[in-house]
Amino acid sequence: MQLETVDTVGVVGAGTMGNGIAQVTATAGYDVIMRDVTEELVAAGFEEIQSSFETLIARDTVTEQEAEAATARITGTTEMDDLADADLVVEAVTENMDIKQSVFEDLDAICGPDTVLASNTSTLSITTIASVTDRPEQVLGLHFMNPVPVMKGVELVVGEHTSDETVTLGREFAHDIGKETWEADDKPGFVVNRVLMPWINEGIRAYDEGVADKADIDRGLTLGTNVPMGPLELADHIGLDVVLDASETLYEELGDRYKPAYLLKRKVAAGDLGKKSGRGFYDYD
């Protein structure tokens, strides 16, 4: 598979990551099929795309005409079979190995023999995901950053059997939709979450232990290390449940230095998941 032969891209999952991937891919001129399990979830994905485009139009990043043309290139569906003609499929479903493997089993049976299958997983093994297919050499990780339309980075994750040709295609595709890439081996957390999760959890512990209030912890890290968000604000934007899931996966694989902070677990148990629920470490309208 060469990039020149990729016309249609499938996206499995219309949530925050899935609809963002669909949006940037369609903006770059590809036809996109965005699939989720219910019509309501597909419709919600389109609503988020519209909202994102409205923000980008207000910032003069895209024109109304470009946004309309990109949206018209996205087809929503609840049928996995509609992905049969996709040249590249990116999975962006719940960060759960059983669910991801089920999706890849279905895609392997449905898609043509040359189709490349990618996962947006942030922590789970690409090798294990690929093991349920008959094409592990055509499976890789394409880990987009959130929010996808704004963040430039895509992490290329190379499984045990991922071919050089598949990695090249993934890199060229990411660059063609306006992203920049780095490559990671298939080890827990890859590059970003392997470093990021301990950083976020230590920020939460510092707050819980009274080192400073939450605003000063975030202010100290933004001013002291030149990052755009401190650990508590970033956790709220990612979703505290997502941070907890990633931390627990890394804790299981790599040991105590990835142990989730107690306050993180308590917040998730209380349903305070960050920006998406209206409350996390901060309150949101």
N, C-alpha and C positions, 0 to 999 in steps of 0.2 A: 504494500500500500504506500503510495506516494501522496504528498499533500495535494498535488495537482488533481488527484482523482477523488478528493474529498469534497463532496457537494452538500451532503445532508448529514447533520449531526443530531444524534439522539441524546436527550437528557432525561434520566430516570430520577424523578423527584422534582416537585414544583415548589418546594420550600425555599427558605432564604438563599441557600447556596445554589439550588437547582435553577430557580428563576433568574438568579444573577448570571449564572453560566449561560443560560439560554439567551439572556439579553445581550451580553457582550459578543456572543457568537453570531447572533443575528445582525447585530450592528456592523460586524465585520463582513457581512455579505453572504453568510451561509444560510441555507434553509435549516430550520430547527424543528424537531418534533419533541415536545415537552410532555412527559407522561407522569401521571400520578394515579393513585388508586381510586379517587372519587372525583366527580365533576366539581364538587365544592373546592377541593384542594387545587385543582387545575385553575379554576376561576380566581382563587385567592392568589395564585402565582402570577396571573396576568395583572391583577390589581397592583401587586407589588412592583411589577415591571413598569406599569403606567406611572406609579408614584415616583419611581426612580428616574424615569425619563423626565418627569416634570421638574425634578430637582436639577437634573443635568441641563435641561433647557434654560432654567432660570440662571444657571451659572455660565451660559453660553458655551457649554461643552459640546452639545449637539443641537441641531436645529429641529423644529417641529416636524419638518419634512423627513429628516433622517430618522427620527423616532417613529414616525408613522410607518415608514418603509421597513424598518427593522421589526416592528411589531407584526406587520403583515407577513413576515417571513417565518413567524413562529406558529406552529400548529399544536393545539392542545389535544390530549387524548387520555383515555383511561385504559386503552388496550395495548398490552405489551407487543402484540403482533404488529402494530403499526410502526415499530422500529425495525422491521425486517429489512428495509432498504437503506438503513443508515450506514454510512461509511465509517463513522466513528461514533461510539456511544460513551457518554460520561455518566456514571452512576453517582447520585448525590442523595442517598437515602439515609435513614437513621444509622448512627454509628454503632452498629451491632453486627457481629460477624455472621450470625445465622441468617439475618435478613439480607445482608450483602451477598452471601453465597447463594441464597435462593434467587436473587436477581440475576447473578452471573450465570447460574445454571439455565435460567430462562433465556437470557440473551444469547448464550452459546448455542442453544437449540434453534433460536429464531433467526439470528443474523447470518449473513453470508459468510463464507469461509475466509474472506479477506478483511472482514470488519475488525477494527481494533477496539478493544474494550478497556475503558479507563475507570478508575475509582477516585472519587474526591476524598477518600478517607484521610483523616488527619493523624491517626495513630495505628490503625490495624494493618496487619501484614498483607502486602500485595501478593506474596507467594501463596499464602493460605487462601485468599480470595480466589486467585487464579487456579488453585488446585481442583476446583470443581468443574473446570472447563476442559475442552479438548484442544485449547489454543493458548496455553500459558505463555508462550513466546510473544503473543499479541495482547498481553495484559500489562498495564502499567498504572502507576499512580499519577494523577493530575490533581494535586492538592491546591485548589484556589484559596485565596485569602478573602476574608469577609470585611467589608462589603465588596462583592466581586466587581461591580462596575467602577469602583474607585481604586481599589488596591491593585498594584501593578504586578505583584508576585504570584508565580505558580511554581510549586515544588514538584519536580519530576522524581518519582520514586521507582526504582528499578528492582523488580522481583528476581528471584533465583533464576527463572527461565526467560525473563524479558529480553527480547532480541535487541541488538543495536539499532536495527531498522525501526523498531517500534519506538524506541527512545527518541530517535531522530524525528520521526513523525510527530510525536508528542511535543517536542521542543519547537518544531517548525509551526505547528498548529498554534501553540501558545503565543509565539511571536507574531503570528499573522493576525491574531485577535487583539494585539496591542499589549501583550504581557511580557514580562521578563522572567527568566527561569534560573533555577539552580538545581543540581542533581543530588539526590540522596540515596544511599543504600537502604534496603528493606530491613531496617532495624527500628525497634519501638520508638514512636514519636518522630522519626526521621530527623530533620534539622530543627524545624520551627518549634514544634510542641515539646521536643526533648529539652530544649532550653527554656521555652516560654512558661511551661506549667510550673516548674519549681519557682520561677520568678514571681508569678501571680500568687502562688500559695504562700510564699514568704512575705509578700506584701500584705496578704490577709492575716497571717500570723502576727505581723508587726502591729497591725491595727488592733487585733483582738487582745494582744498583750500590752496595749497602751503605750507603745513606743511613740506614737503620734496619732492625731486624729486622721480620719480618712482623707480629708482634703489636703492635709499637709504631706501625707505619704504620697499621694498622687502628684502633688506639686513638687515635692522633692525629687521624685523620679523623672518627671518631665524636664525640670530645670537642670537636674544633676546629670542626666544621661542623654538628653536631647531626643527622647522618644516623644511621640505626639500624645500619648495617653499613659497615665500611671496604671499600676496593676489592678486597682479596684474598679476604676472606670472601664478599663479594657475588659475585665471579667464580666461586668454588666453588659457590655456590648456583645461579647461572644455568647453570653448565656451561661448562668452559673451551673445549670445542669450539664451543659456541654463541657465546661471546664472540669466539673466533677467526674464525668464519664472518662474524659481523657486522662485525668490524674489517676483514677483508679486503674485504668488499663496499664499505665506506665508503672504504677506502684506494684502491680502484680508481676510485671515483666522485669523490672529493674530494681525494686527494693525500696528501702526506707526513705531515700532522698526524694522520692516522689509521693510520699504519703500525703493525702489530701488534708488540708487544714480543717480543723474541727468546725470553725465558723462557716466555712464553705458548705459543709455537709448540713449544718443546721439551717442555713438559708434555703437550701434546696428542699429540705424536708418541710419547711414552712411555705413553700410555693413561691418564694421571692427569687425569681430566676433572672432578674436584671431588667434591661430595657424592654424586652418583649412582654413581660408580665406587668410592667408599670412600676416595679419596685425591686431593688436588689440591694447593693450598698448605698445607692442613691435612689431618689424618687423621680419618676418620669411621668409626663402628661400623657 
